[in-house]
Amino acid sequence: MAPMQFAIGERLRLRKKHPCGSFDWEVVRLGADIGLRCEKCGRRILLPRSEVERRVKQVLPRLASSEVDFFDEE
């Protein structure tokens, strides 16, 4: 099976909920490991690509450019 293709800024819904209660994450880093940022609390995690592929339940539509805050550092 071919690996899934991810892009920076893509939104993913994972199978397990984060302790803050959110299922939705944004891709912030690509490579052998995938960096994800929780959309509710802003927590960043780094997971191996194989684990992200296994945990993804749904790829969500991207936010409109007016809704993205590029200056949000947290």
Backbone as a printed PyTorch tensor [residue, N CA C, xyz], in Angstrom:
tensor([[[  0.8360,  -1.1830,   0.0000],
         [  0.0000,   0.0000,   0.0000],
         [  0.8860,   1.2540,   0.0000]],

        [[  0.5660,   2.2150,  -0.8310],
         [  1.3480,   3.4430,  -0.9350],
         [  1.0990,   4.3380,   0.2780]],

        [[  2.1330,   5.0640,   0.7140],
         [  1.9480,   5.9700,   1.8550],
         [  0.9790,   7.0970,   1.5130]],

        [[  0.2610,   7.5760,   2.5310],
         [ -0.6540,   8.7040,   2.3320],
         [  0.1570,   9.9670,   2.0670]],

        [[ -0.4090,  10.8600,   1.2890],
         [  0.2330,  12.1320,   0.9960],
         [ -0.3530,  13.2020,   1.9160]],

        [[  0.5110,  13.9080,   2.6280],
         [  0.0890,  14.9840,   3.5060],
         [  0.7030,  16.2850,   2.9980]],

        [[  0.0870,  17.4060,   3.3620],
         [  0.6060,  18.7270,   3.0130],
         [  0.5240,  19.6220,   4.2440]],

        [[  1.4410,  20.5690,   4.3250],
         [  1.4280,  21.5290,   5.4250],
         [  0.0960,  22.2750,   5.3940]],

        [[ -0.5350,  22.4250,   6.5360],
         [ -1.7990,  23.1440,   6.6330],
         [ -3.0170,  22.2540,   6.4730]],

        [[ -2.8090,  21.0030,   6.0970],
         [ -3.9300,  20.0780,   5.9440],
         [ -4.5140,  19.7550,   7.3230]],

        [[ -5.8150,  19.5790,   7.3750],
         [ -6.5020,  19.2820,   8.6410],
         [ -6.9060,  17.8190,   8.6600]],

        [[ -6.6630,  17.1590,   9.7970],
         [ -6.9600,  15.7410,   9.9430],
         [ -7.8460,  15.5160,  11.1560]],

        [[ -8.7430,  14.5500,  11.0530],
         [ -9.5220,  14.1070,  12.2080],
         [ -8.9830,  12.7280,  12.5760]],

        [[ -8.4780,  12.6030,  13.8250],
         [ -7.9080,  11.3430,  14.2810],
         [ -8.9450,  10.5130,  15.0250]],

        [[ -8.6700,   9.2250,  15.1620],
         [ -9.6160,   8.2990,  15.7970],
         [ -9.7520,   8.5150,  17.2970]],

        [[ -8.6470,   8.8270,  17.9680],
         [ -8.6890,   9.0310,  19.4090],
         [ -8.7370,  10.5160,  19.7290]],

        [[ -9.4260,  10.8420,  20.7830],
         [ -9.5680,  12.2400,  21.1680],
         [ -8.3730,  12.6720,  22.0190]],

        [[ -7.9380,  13.9160,  21.8280],
         [ -6.8800,  14.5230,  22.6300],
         [ -7.4410,  14.7780,  24.0320]],

        [[ -6.6250,  14.7940,  25.0700],
         [ -7.1430,  15.0600,  26.4260],
         [ -7.9580,  16.3530,  26.5510]],

        [[ -7.7430,  17.3250,  25.6700],
         [ -8.5140,  18.5680,  25.7300],
         [ -9.9190,  18.3810,  25.1550]],

        [[-10.1580,  17.2510,  24.4680],
         [-11.4860,  16.9720,  23.9320],
         [-11.6140,  17.1000,  22.4280]],

        [[-10.5600,  17.5110,  21.7410],
         [-10.6210,  17.7210,  20.2960],
         [-10.1380,  16.4920,  19.5290]],

        [[-10.7230,  16.2640,  18.3570],
         [-10.2940,  15.2070,  17.4520],
         [ -9.5170,  15.7770,  16.2670]],

        [[ -9.5350,  17.1060,  16.0900],
         [ -9.0330,  17.7500,  14.8770],
         [ -7.6260,  18.3130,  15.0690]],

        [[ -6.7610,  18.0490,  14.0690],
         [ -5.3580,  18.4380,  14.1090],
         [ -4.9680,  19.0750,  12.7770]],

        [[ -3.9370,  19.9120,  12.8070],
         [ -3.3940,  20.5390,  11.6010],
         [ -1.9620,  20.0570,  11.4040]],

        [[ -1.5980,  19.7140,  10.1700],
         [ -0.2420,  19.2710,   9.8560],
         [  0.6690,  20.5000,   9.8260]],

        [[  1.7460,  20.4750,  10.6360],
         [  2.6730,  21.6090,  10.6900],
         [  4.0940,  21.2340,  10.2920]],

        [[  4.3740,  19.9250,  10.1420],
         [  5.7190,  19.4810,   9.7690],
         [  5.6010,  18.1660,   9.0190]],

        [[  6.4320,  17.9990,   7.9820],
         [  6.4300,  16.7710,   7.1870],
         [  7.8130,  16.1460,   7.1810]],

        [[  7.8530,  14.8570,   6.9710],
         [  9.0980,  14.0970,   6.9160],
         [  8.7940,  12.6720,   7.3370]],

        [[  9.8010,  11.9670,   7.8760],
         [  9.5710,  10.6200,   8.3970],
         [  8.6010,  10.7070,   9.5750]],

        [[  8.6850,  11.8040,  10.3140],
         [  7.7380,  12.0960,  11.4010],
         [  6.8250,  13.2250,  10.9340]],

        [[  5.5830,  13.1930,  11.3860],
         [  4.6090,  14.2260,  11.0330],
         [  4.3440,  15.0670,  12.2790]],

        [[  4.4770,  16.3760,  12.1450],
         [  4.1660,  17.2930,  13.2370],
         [  2.7120,  17.7190,  13.1360]],

        [[  1.9910,  17.6260,  14.2570],
         [  0.5760,  17.9950,  14.2930],
         [  0.3470,  19.0210,  15.3910]],

        [[ -0.6190,  19.9230,  15.1490],
         [ -1.0090,  20.9210,  16.1550],
         [ -2.4850,  20.7520,  16.4280]],

        [[ -2.8560,  20.6070,  17.6960],
         [ -4.2610,  20.4770,  18.0860],
         [ -4.9740,  21.7920,  17.7770]],

        [[ -6.1400,  21.7000,  17.1480],
         [ -6.8710,  22.9120,  16.7650],
         [ -7.5800,  23.5580,  17.9500]],

        [[ -7.7630,  22.8340,  19.0480],
         [ -8.4610,  23.4060,  20.1940],
         [ -7.4890,  24.0520,  21.1850]],

        [[ -6.4520,  23.3180,  21.5950],
         [ -5.5620,  23.8320,  22.6380],
         [ -4.2030,  24.2920,  22.1180]],

        [[ -3.8610,  23.9540,  20.8480],
         [ -2.6040,  24.4020,  20.2680],
         [ -1.4090,  23.5230,  20.5860]],

        [[ -1.5880,  22.4550,  21.3140],
         [ -0.4960,  21.5450,  21.6620],
         [  0.0950,  20.9430,  20.3950]],

        [[  1.4230,  20.8470,  20.3400],
         [  2.0950,  20.2590,  19.1780],
         [  2.6610,  18.9050,  19.5510]],

        [[  2.5030,  17.9480,  18.6340],
         [  3.0510,  16.6080,  18.8420],
         [  3.7860,  16.1750,  17.5790]],

        [[  4.6610,  15.2050,  17.7230],
         [  5.4150,  14.6470,  16.6130],
         [  5.2020,  13.1450,  16.6420]],

        [[  4.6130,  12.6000,  15.5780],
         [  4.3200,  11.1720,  15.4940],
         [  4.9730,  10.5830,  14.2510]],

        [[  5.3860,   9.3170,  14.3180],
         [  5.8950,   8.6590,  13.1080],
         [  4.8040,   8.6270,  12.0370]],

        [[  5.2210,   8.7390,  10.7860],
         [  4.2720,   8.7590,   9.6650],
         [  3.3510,   7.5410,   9.6970]],

        [[  3.8860,   6.3590,  10.0020],
         [  3.0740,   5.1340,  10.0160],
         [  1.9570,   5.2160,  11.0550]],

        [[  2.2410,   5.8350,  12.1940],
         [  1.2210,   5.9630,  13.2410],
         [  0.1420,   6.9670,  12.8450]],

        [[  0.5310,   8.0680,  12.2050],
         [ -0.4500,   9.0590,  11.7500],
         [ -1.3720,   8.4220,  10.7150]],

        [[ -0.7920,   7.6770,   9.7720],
         [ -1.5990,   7.0210,   8.7390],
         [ -2.6140,   6.0630,   9.3650]],

        [[ -2.2160,   5.3640,  10.4150],
         [ -3.1020,   4.4200,  11.0880],
         [ -4.2030,   5.1330,  11.8760]],

        [[ -3.8810,   6.2930,  12.4640],
         [ -4.8310,   7.0080,  13.3180],
         [ -5.8140,   7.9030,  12.5760]],

        [[ -5.5110,   8.2650,  11.3160],
         [ -6.3710,   9.1950,  10.5710],
         [ -7.7200,   8.5520,  10.2950]],

        [[ -8.7540,   9.2760,  10.6590],
         [-10.1230,   8.8330,  10.3940],
         [-10.6810,   9.5500,   9.1750]],

        [[-10.3340,  10.8410,   9.0360],
         [-10.9030,  11.6620,   7.9700],
         [ -9.9760,  12.8360,   7.6870]],

        [[ -9.8700,  13.2250,   6.4130],
         [ -9.1610,  14.4420,   6.0320],
         [-10.2160,  15.5310,   5.9130]],

        [[-10.0590,  16.6020,   6.6760],
         [-11.0380,  17.6890,   6.7190],
         [-10.6970,  18.7510,   5.6790]],

        [[-11.6940,  19.5200,   5.2460],
         [-11.4060,  20.6140,   4.3000],
         [-10.5500,  21.6880,   4.9750]],

        [[ -9.7280,  22.3220,   4.1710],
         [ -8.8690,  23.3920,   4.6960],
         [ -9.7150,  24.5890,   5.1140]],

        [[ -9.2040,  25.3450,   6.0730],
         [ -9.8710,  26.5820,   6.4750],
         [ -9.6490,  27.6330,   5.4000]],

        [[-10.5880,  28.5390,   5.2570],
         [-10.4200,  29.6570,   4.3300],
         [ -9.2390,  30.4980,   4.8100]],

        [[ -8.5410,  31.1310,   3.8950],
         [ -7.3380,  31.8840,   4.2590],
         [ -7.6200,  32.9930,   5.2660]],

        [[ -8.8450,  33.5140,   5.3040],
         [ -9.1730,  34.5750,   6.2670],
         [ -9.3070,  34.0160,   7.6830]],

        [[ -9.5300,  32.7050,   7.8160],
         [ -9.6870,  32.1030,   9.1300],
         [ -8.3620,  31.6530,   9.7350]],

        [[ -7.2930,  31.5800,   8.9370],
         [ -6.0000,  31.1240,   9.4160],
         [ -5.2660,  32.2940,  10.0440]],

        [[ -4.7390,  32.0960,  11.2580],
         [ -3.9750,  33.1220,  11.9570],
         [ -2.5030,  32.7450,  11.9310]],

        [[ -1.7200,  33.3590,  11.0160],
         [ -0.3190,  33.0160,  10.8660],
         [  0.5310,  33.5190,  12.0270]],

        [[  0.0080,  34.4100,  12.8510],
         [  0.7680,  34.9500,  13.9510],
         [  0.4800,  34.2390,  15.2580]],

        [[ -0.3150,  33.1810,  15.2130],
         [ -0.6310,  32.3910,  16.3950],
         [  0.5300,  31.4470,  16.6560]],

        [[  1.3530,  31.7510,  17.6290],
         [  2.5330,  30.9620,  17.9180],
         [  2.2660,  29.8140,  18.8720]],

        [[  1.1670,  29.7980,  19.5620],
         [  0.9110,  28.7560,  20.5470],
         [  0.2410,  27.5920,  19.9600]]])
